[in-house]
Amino acid sequence: MEITASMVKELREKTGVGMLDCKKALVETNGDIDKAVDYLREKGLSKAAKKASRIAAEGIVESYIHGGRIGVLVEVNSETDFVAKNDEFKQFVKDIAMQVAATNPLCVTREEVPQEKIEHEKEVLKQQALNEGKPENIVEKMVEGRIEKYYKEVVLLDQPFIKDPDKSIQDLLTDLITKIGENIKIRRFTRYEVGEGLEKREEDFAAEVAKQMNA
């Protein structure tokens, strides 16, 4: 049975387990969602999902500056101040700040992506597929696959970890929750880049024009 992205997403939402483990569970259970849930429980992976319902109001804010040109602030929450002082927790938060600096995600979770942005992206991807001459009956499946790829680009939890691309940030988070025994939540981040959103200075534009005129 073909394991689709929507099946993996459904299992992930039910269990809170990382995408790769969810896909493996579905492969092992031939796509049966209920059996896949039991499979993950037997492996001890869904323990993280139970912890994910608990309130995490402690934590730390970490900063990361790259080359004086990119700056990131990230807040990661834990249940207790004790865990917030844990070295593994601190390293995780540093890794998340570096991830944000390197990949410039749009938001933390899929749910935070504006629906109008998704609809716009779907329409663009649909037109791309049709322009490529793909038959309409498979365009929908292609769009679904490309939207999954889009999520991996803009959603922090879905992104491949820069230090280990075989793992997603969600996988990394789930592993830490299971290991530490507390709910941990990446709450928010802010990323700054020098000159971002600013138009070029007038003298720079004039210099470009002069260069073109002398060419």
Salt bridges, closest charged atoms under 4 A:
GLU2 OE1 - LYS141 NZ 3.59
GLU13 OE2 - LYS9 NZ 2.56
GLU75 OE1 - ARG187 NH1 3.42
GLU75 OE1 - ARG188 NE 2.59
GLU79 OE2 - ARG54 NE 2.99
ASP81 OD2 - LYS85 NZ 3.14
GLU88 OE1 - LYS179 NZ 3.02
ASP95 OD1 - LYS163 NZ 2.71
GLU132 OE1 - LYS134 NZ 3.43
GLU132 OE1 - ARG146 NH2 3.08
GLU148 OE1 - ARG110 NH2 2.68
ASP158 OD1 - ARG12 NH1 2.70
ASP158 OD2 - ARG110 NE 2.60
ASP175 OD2 - LYS167 NZ 2.64
GLU193 OE1 - ARG191 NH1 2.96
GLU203 OE2 - ARG201 NE 3.84
ASP204 OD2 - ARG201 NE 3.73
GLU208 OE2 - LYS200 NZ 2.43
